Amino acid sequence: MIAGCTPDKPTTPATPDPLPVQSSVADRPPYLCYFIPQAAVADLTGYAGRYKAGDDKRSAIGDSCVISNEEQSLFITSYEVSGSRRTITQYLEWAQKSNPTELPKELGEGLIADFDIRLNPYRTAETLFRCGSENSLIAITVKRNPSRDQDHDLIQLMKIAQRRFAEMFKCQPGGPPQG
């Protein structure tokens, strides 16, 4: 005799994870940490609580800035007016091992990659691009938010950042770096 059992409840197939949202990044003032539209912080990070942003002091050489809550950083931005080929080469070598995504060529030479800070997951984009006669560097790091297509978000943020950079330093952005 063979015994069998049937479940009391029919099994339901597992539902797939929802696809990440791919939508426009709000591009309007005020901007935090040079490049991040304040209106986009909650959308892009999934965090709607209180946060603080570093000041927008501008250096003729370069600077960095953090938007954070009490637990972790939400965004980190940095720039170098005269970015070095060595800096971007080191980043590209590292990024190749960290779930890389290509940036569009019109944004310069760079990649998007995964990055962990104190066990918190982030997605980061760094690019070397031409602005006037300089090769300039911008980096944007955002707290991971699985409900967003953060590669799409970072490409939009990099476009905003390069436009804002050109406004800040009175130069014309020009795509890939020289030399």
C-alpha positions as CSV (number, residue, x, y, z in Angstrom):
1,M,0.0,0.0,0.0
2,I,1.3,3.5,-0.9
3,A,0.4,6.4,1.3
4,G,0.2,9.9,-0.1
5,C,-0.7,13.2,1.2
6,T,-2.2,16.3,-0.4
7,P,-1.7,19.8,0.9
8,D,-4.6,21.5,2.6
9,K,-4.1,24.6,0.4
10,P,-3.2,24.6,-3.2
11,T,0.3,25.9,-3.8
12,T,0.6,29.2,-5.6
13,P,3.4,29.9,-8.0
14,A,6.0,32.3,-6.6
15,T,5.6,35.8,-8.0
16,P,8.7,37.3,-9.6
17,D,10.3,40.3,-8.0
18,P,8.9,43.5,-9.5
19,L,11.0,45.1,-12.2
20,P,12.9,48.2,-11.1
21,V,11.3,51.5,-11.9
22,Q,12.9,53.4,-14.8
23,S,11.6,57.0,-14.7
24,S,12.9,60.5,-15.1
25,V,15.1,62.1,-12.4
26,A,13.5,65.5,-11.4
27,D,16.0,68.1,-12.6
28,R,15.1,71.4,-10.8
29,P,16.7,73.5,-8.1
30,P,17.6,73.5,-5.4
31,Y,20.6,71.2,-5.9
32,L,22.4,69.5,-3.0
33,C,26.1,68.6,-3.1
34,Y,26.6,70.4,-6.4
35,F,24.7,68.0,-8.6
36,I,21.8,66.2,-6.9
37,P,18.3,67.7,-7.3
38,Q,16.7,67.9,-3.9
39,A,13.4,66.7,-5.4
40,A,15.1,63.4,-6.5
41,V,16.7,62.3,-3.1
42,A,13.7,60.4,-1.8
43,D,12.8,58.9,-5.3
44,L,16.3,57.6,-6.0
45,T,17.2,56.3,-2.5
46,G,13.8,55.1,-1.2
47,Y,14.5,57.2,1.9
48,A,11.9,59.9,2.7
49,G,13.1,60.9,6.2
50,R,15.3,63.7,7.5
51,Y,18.8,64.0,6.1
52,K,21.6,66.5,6.0
53,A,23.7,67.7,3.1
54,G,27.2,69.0,3.1
55,D,27.8,72.5,2.0
56,D,28.2,73.4,-1.6
57,K,31.5,75.1,-1.2
58,R,33.4,75.2,-4.5
59,S,37.0,74.7,-4.9
60,A,38.9,75.6,-8.1
61,I,40.6,72.2,-7.8
62,G,38.0,69.7,-6.6
63,D,35.8,68.7,-3.7
64,S,33.4,66.1,-2.3
65,C,30.1,66.3,-0.5
66,V,27.8,63.8,1.3
67,I,24.0,63.7,1.8
68,S,23.3,61.4,4.7
69,N,20.8,60.4,7.4
70,E,21.8,59.3,10.9
71,E,22.6,55.8,9.8
72,Q,24.3,56.1,6.4
73,S,25.2,58.1,3.4
74,L,22.5,58.5,0.8
75,F,24.6,60.2,-1.9
76,I,28.3,61.0,-2.2
77,T,29.5,63.4,-4.9
78,S,32.9,64.6,-5.9
79,Y,34.6,66.4,-8.7
80,E,38.1,67.3,-10.0
81,V,38.4,70.3,-12.3
82,S,41.6,68.7,-13.9
83,G,40.9,65.0,-13.5
84,S,43.8,62.7,-14.1
85,R,44.0,59.8,-16.5
86,R,45.5,57.7,-13.7
87,T,42.5,58.2,-11.4
88,I,40.0,57.1,-14.0
89,T,42.2,54.1,-15.1
90,Q,42.3,52.9,-11.5
91,Y,38.6,53.3,-11.2
92,L,37.9,51.4,-14.4
93,E,40.2,48.5,-13.4
94,W,38.4,48.2,-10.1
95,A,34.9,48.7,-11.6
96,Q,35.4,45.9,-14.1
97,K,35.2,43.4,-11.2
98,S,32.1,45.1,-9.6
99,N,29.1,44.5,-11.8
100,P,30.0,47.1,-14.3
101,T,27.7,49.0,-16.7
102,E,29.0,51.2,-19.5
103,L,28.2,54.9,-19.5
104,P,27.1,56.4,-22.8
105,K,30.2,57.7,-24.7
106,E,28.8,61.2,-24.8
107,L,29.3,61.3,-21.0
108,G,33.1,60.6,-21.4
109,E,35.1,57.7,-20.2
110,G,33.7,55.9,-17.2
111,L,31.6,53.1,-15.8
112,I,28.9,52.4,-13.2
113,A,29.7,49.8,-10.6
114,D,28.7,48.3,-7.2
115,F,30.4,49.6,-4.1
116,D,30.0,48.8,-0.4
117,I,30.8,51.3,2.4
118,R,30.7,49.8,5.9
119,L,28.5,46.9,4.7
120,N,26.0,49.3,3.1
121,P,25.5,48.7,-0.7
122,Y,25.8,51.5,-3.2
123,R,26.0,52.0,-6.9
124,T,28.6,54.4,-8.2
125,A,29.4,56.2,-11.5
126,E,32.6,57.9,-12.3
127,T,33.5,59.6,-15.6
128,L,36.4,61.6,-17.1
129,F,35.0,64.1,-19.6
130,R,36.1,67.2,-21.4
131,C,34.9,70.6,-20.2
132,G,36.5,73.4,-22.2
133,S,40.2,72.7,-22.4
134,E,40.3,70.5,-19.2
135,N,39.7,66.8,-18.7
136,S,37.4,66.9,-15.6
137,L,36.2,64.1,-13.3
138,I,32.8,63.6,-11.6
139,A,31.8,60.8,-9.3
140,I,28.3,60.1,-8.0
141,T,27.5,57.3,-5.5
142,V,24.0,56.5,-4.5
143,K,22.5,54.2,-1.8
144,R,21.2,51.0,-3.4
145,N,17.4,51.0,-4.0
146,P,16.2,47.7,-5.6
147,S,13.0,49.3,-6.6
148,R,14.8,51.7,-9.0
149,D,16.8,51.1,-12.2
150,Q,19.9,52.9,-10.7
151,D,22.0,52.6,-13.8
152,H,19.3,54.6,-15.6
153,D,19.2,57.0,-12.7
154,L,23.0,57.4,-12.6
155,I,23.2,58.1,-16.3
156,Q,20.6,60.9,-15.9
157,L,22.3,62.2,-12.8
158,M,25.7,62.3,-14.7
159,K,24.0,64.4,-17.4
160,I,22.7,66.8,-14.8
161,A,26.1,66.8,-13.0
162,Q,28.0,67.6,-16.2
163,R,25.6,70.4,-17.1
164,R,25.8,71.8,-13.5
165,F,29.6,71.4,-13.5
166,A,29.8,73.5,-16.8
167,E,27.6,76.2,-15.2
168,M,29.8,76.2,-12.0
169,F,33.1,76.5,-13.9
170,K,32.0,78.3,-17.0
171,C,33.1,75.7,-19.5
172,Q,31.6,73.8,-22.4
173,P,31.1,70.1,-21.8
174,G,32.5,68.1,-24.7
175,G,32.2,64.4,-24.2
176,P,35.2,62.1,-24.2
177,P,38.4,63.4,-22.6
178,Q,41.3,64.6,-24.7
179,G,44.4,62.5,-25.1
